[in-house]
């Protein structure tokens, strides 16, 4: 900025340890040496300390009304507006900081299993774990004085470059608290948003399908105990979850309906479990002529007969009549359950895969 002789200025910051000048003091420009980046000022206090702009000294143009009046913050409505502007500025800065942090942690520049990292961070944020929260960006003045950083933030937020020095100390503290709280809240919220996307098996936010939010008539993600596995960090994972509409409860377990494609995926997944169990029994030395019986005793045999699902559980239930025929309803939806099939709504973020069409948050 080019300061003109006679221009009124306000001191923002100086590192001179011997001067009695303080931020907010005013003076009149005598000369601005742009080549050497110095401004000679006759200060109202009698000081003639020159400002070396390239070594950290800072000044700002004084308003015509003078900083002592506080400009727009004299009135209660003006102060409320200023705080609102500080809150908005803090929120924007916090979101920006979170975006940069996410790039290096769970984004394009991150290495390793970013989905696993996102799950851990999201769990820590939701639980309020200090070990996670302390790693997130936090507002800091980066070694600058409160007055210096406060003036910069307040000027950027309100557009008034001198009103900061007309504020009382409690007002300055309040403004900085509002900015800091908005910054930290925005960081936490945005990190959680980014982690939900990164941790999701679908790449979309599926928090609206959390089991605590699923009610009868609503859509959820369902799985059985047989689908649970141990994740790479020792956590409880679900190999595959299925999208359906919760229609009832039976003995505490979920009863849900699903589309034909989801029903086909359930049948295929059951066959995969049967094949895996057969391979495991074979490796254990079970004779070939006993494999079918042992598999049938452990897992129901599911298959399609046209539009009907046949659930054969005779060996499991030791009942020759334990064969269920699951037919679609008028809308072509299936309720894939049997005598020993117990489903429950599960956290979609715990699933490695989800099969079925997920609703938008406002449709769940």
Protein Blocks (a to p, Z undefined) as FASTA:
>chain_A
ZZdehiacddfbdcbfkbcbdehiacddfbdcfknopacdddfkopacdcdfknopacdd
ddfkopklopmmlpmklmmmmmmmmmmmmmmmmmmmmmmmmmmmmmmkbgcjfklmmmmm
mmmmmnopaklmmmpccddeehpafklmmmmmmmmmnopaklmmmpcfklmmmmmmmmmm
mmmmmmmmmmmmmmmmmmpmnlpafklmgfklpcghiacddddfklpccdfkopacdfba
cddddfbdeehiacddddfklmmmmmmmmmmmmmmmmmmmmmnopafklmmmmmmmmpcc
dddehjaccddfklmnopaklcccddddfkopacdddfklccddddfklpfbdcdjdddf
klZZ
